Amino acid sequence: MYVVDANVLIEAKNRYYAFDLAPGFWEWLNQMCVAGDVFSIEPVYDELRAGKDDLAVWAQEHPDFFRPLGQGPVQYFSLLSQWAVSQKFTKAALAQFTGNNADYLLVTFARAYGCTVVTNEVSAPMGRKRVKIPDACKAMGVAVTTTFEMMRRCGAQLVLP
């Protein structure tokens, strides 16, 4: 199962899979969601809805793509917080990451339910100004991948009719 970061959807909409150029990508996401293989979480839904653009409309039209957190992630909050504090991030970075942040919840959700996180973020283990998803995933033993690798692993083919 793959749980998708907001930046995957935002980047796709803004660049390589714009709604008008690549509707097949969005249909593929729908199909994979129905199969239970690719989805995101409600905090990402909230983040996207705030955009008030085509992606916000898509999110509102596909609420089943966004799963509720449930209670599973709660057991990993302190572990992830302890790791973040141990990495000497700035106070601002820690406050942003742990303060009801979708990234924090995405990582703990993935850990709780055995998902692979899909993100466009790049690891920055020496960075201190922002907690990066790949680094948090590594600390929590969560697999992380890119959009294109997820699509390859899932056998996606976006072909013209």
JOZI-V865951 format. One record per backbone hydrogen bond with DSSP energy under -0.5 kcal/mol. CO is the residue of the C=O (numbers start at 0). NH is the residue of the N-H. Records with the same first field share a line. If there is no record, write none. Layout:
BEGIN
CO: NH, NH
END
This chain:
BEGIN
0: 115
1: 3, 38
2: 117
4: 7, 8
5: 9
6: 10
7: 11
8: 12
9: 13
10: 14
11: 16
14: 17
17: 20, 21
21: 24, 25
22: 26
23: 27
24: 28
25: 29
26: 30
27: 31
28: 32
29: 33
30: 34
31: 36, 37
32: 35
36: 1
38: 3
39: 66
40: 43, 44
41: 45
42: 46
43: 47
44: 48
45: 49
47: 50
48: 51
52: 56
53: 57
54: 58
55: 59
56: 60
57: 61
58: 61
59: 62
61: 64
62: 65
64: 39, 66
66: 41
68: 72
70: 73, 74
71: 74
72: 75, 76
73: 76
75: 79
76: 80
77: 81
78: 82
79: 83
80: 84
81: 85
82: 86
83: 86, 88
84: 87
89: 93
90: 94
91: 95
92: 96
93: 97
94: 98
96: 100
97: 99
100: 104
101: 105
102: 106
103: 107
104: 108
105: 109
106: 110
107: 111
108: 112
109: 113, 114
115: 2
116: 118, 144
117: 4
123: 126
127: 89
129: 131
131: 135
132: 136
133: 137
134: 138
135: 139
136: 140, 141
137: 140
142: 116
144: 118
145: 149
146: 150
147: 151
148: 152
149: 153
150: 155
151: 154
156: 158
END
